[in-house]
Amino acid sequence: MYGCVDHPLRRLLGARLPPDELSRTALVRRQQSARQGLTRKIVAVIFAAAALFAGAAQLGLVSAQIPGVGVPGGELPSGDGVLTVGVVGVASTPLPLFAETAADRAVVSLTYRSLTRLDASGWPEPDIASTWSVAADGLSWTITLDPAAHWEDGSTVSAADVLTTISIASELGTAGGYWQSITAEEGDEAGTVKLSASRGLANLPTMLGSLPLLSATQFAGLSAAQIPDSDAAKVPQGTGPYRITSISSGGAGLVRRADLLAADTASLTAAGTSAEKIALYFFPDAASALRGWTTSSLDQLIGLDIADARRGTAARGTTIELGSTVFSGIATNLRPGSVLRDPRLRAGLAALLDPAAITAVFGGSVARTPVSPLSWGWTALPDAKTGVDYATSLFKSVKWKKGDAGWSLPSGAAASLEILTLPASAHPVDAAVAAQAAAAWTAFGIPTRVTELSPIDLTSRLASGTFQLAVLNVDVGIDVDLYPLLGSGAVLTGGNIAGIQLKDLDLLLNRARQPGDRATRTAALVALQKWLAETNYILPIRFRAVELLTSSRVTQVAPMLVDEPESYLRAVLSFRLATP
């Protein structure tokens, strides 16, 4: 995304948190396409949106099957018990660990399972794993597999499948290399797996929720580089609640399996009327997807930005903002000699911002800390004080002086600020955040200029610590671990761009990343959030949102925390379809 920049700070310009030596907190499902020389298939046949629709009320599709995939293309299912979902993206490699496009990920979400399943708040619940426990030293986890979990051919999911999947994920460098830190072996008892690391990893059950399993039998003897083009990969062999009946470059048909797990059955019972079949429609771009939504009877559409989503709801349906894990804020330089080291100054600057105005235009939710309001670990905090009077009192309390020409430092020098950001042409939201802050602070009496830099130049400025403020986007992941962003050790790895090094903060950060039950972990995150809300190392703006268009035919769809937009489909069995 950012050319040849290879510094960990590159990940802070809109990507994942840079991993520290072991934690690698980011939940990255995108694969490094150049790694291992993997040959990626490119779909050559893309159909126009008009070809996707047969009739005003019902959708149908006949198109060429995906090269190398052994399920033929054909007409997609339709009717009362069918959920129709549009996805912006064309299918290429619908296989766990190798899914490249939104269409691939949508298929994988429905046809494969992970050891754990994340609930709406991102907390891990049983899926293929029926139970799990952590050792007293926190260094190893024992996972018990559900004997009711089966592959499509009827074989039971085994420990070998888990070991194979983790081995391939390690070879690929999946999730920023997270799985390279994990030792996987069969447990002492049949049907169990033992996962170990050199330090406690509280987020391991959550990470397992984003690692759909591959079959050890199906891919026996194959390296990661060989799998995508292998004969084995041509035959879908999943564990999920749905199986593929047809797939092409333009869509996929799926039918619900009869051998559901207990949690699936409970979801179906709660839903009342759920989707027996699913028709996925793949659109090559947002424009064709929007046309498809406005001229058809699609039940849902995922993959549009907020502007296109609003255009879609102008025609029909509503928008549900699924919560993403991307936190946006304005980072401050807190190294010795920095003008903003006093927390009262940062609180004063934050008091002049208007994050709600940003979310009104660009969507998302206003943030108080880098923990999403949809997260299991989030806590309600007192509203931040705002306004010119409050900011003035804070600046005066640290001996800044206000004159006719504006504010001056205690030394008498005129105050001024600079905000770094990426170019507005490619990053309009970042530019809007910077422009709003500059206007507010300049009006307050502190001349503030916005400097747009290329990713390479911005990375260089952040790495060298030669900045005052910078607009920042960080994917904090489903299970938030902020040590790589704010921990003392992360100053050396490049993640802690603020340069803050405090023992008390490190203690809170480390407590929040220790294994424990939900109550213990929530308490640790609450304490950390309270500290961060008081100190404003990063002036919080918002959490991005993922736009889901949905029709009135589908109910019981609520906001949920997702790492990839298509992963909302993990909850599809709980959706209720209206009956005629």
Number of C-alpha atoms within 10 A of each C-alpha: 10 11 8 9 15 11 16 19 26 26 22 25 24 19 19 25 32 28 24 19 13 17 24 22 30 28 28 22 19 16 17 16 13 9 13 14 11 17 14 14 15 12 16 11 14 14 17 12 19 11 13 21 18 12 11 9 11 14 22 17 21 17 19 17 21 27 16 17 20 16 17 17 22 19 19 24 23 17 10 12 16 20 25 23 23 24 29 23 24 25 30 25 28 26 25 25 25 25 21 23 18 24 29 22 29 28 29 29 26 26 28 24 26 23 27 26 26 25 18 20 20 22 20 20 19 22 22 27 25 16 16 18 16 20 12 9 9 18 16 22 23 21 24 22 24 21 14 14 23 19 19 19 9 10 13 17 23 23 22 19 19 24 22 19 24 24 19 20 22 19 17 24 18 23 25 23 21 22 26 20 16 20 15 22 16 18 16 10 10 11 18 21 24 22 19 21 19 12 14 20 23 23 22 23 24 21 26 20 24 25 24 25 25 27 21 18 13 16 19 12 10 14 14 21 16 16 21 23 16 13 14 19 19 19 13 20 19 24 30 28 23 25 23 22 20 22 29 28 26 30 31 29 26 24 20 19 16 8 18 17 18 14 14 17 14 13 16 18 13 15 18 13 16 24 22 15 24 25 29 25 31 29 29 19 15 18 14 17 24 22 14 22 25 16 16 16 19 24 20 22 27 23 24 23 15 19 12 16 23 17 13 23 16 11 12 17 20 18 19 17 20 23 26 27 29 26 27 28 26 24 24 26 24 22 17 10 8 14 17 19 17 13 16 20 22 22 23 23 25 24 21 22 22 17 20 16 15 20 18 11 12 18 20 24 23 22 21 28 28 27 27 28 19 22 22 20 23 18 20 10 12 9 8 11 12 16 14 16 11 14 22 19 13 20 22 15 12 14 12 21 19 18 10 6 11 16 23 19 16 13 9 10 11 18 19 18 17 16 23 24 26 24 15 14 8 9 12 13 18 25 22 18 23 27 16 17 23 21 17 19 21 17 14 17 18 21 19 20 18 18 15 17 16 12 20 17 13 22 23 17 17 25 23 11 16 13 21 22 23 28 25 25 24 22 27 27 27 29 25 24 26 24 26 25 27 23 24 20 19 22 18 13 19 25 29 28 27 24 25 22 17 11 10 9 18 19 13 20 23 15 19 25 22 18 23 17 11 12 10 13 18 18 16 20 24 19 15 22 22 16 15 18 21 15 17 23 24 25 28 23 29 25 29 24 25 29 27 23 25 23 17 12 16 17 15 13 16 12 19 22 28 26 24 19 22 25 21 23 18 22 20 22 24 23 22 20 21 14 10 5
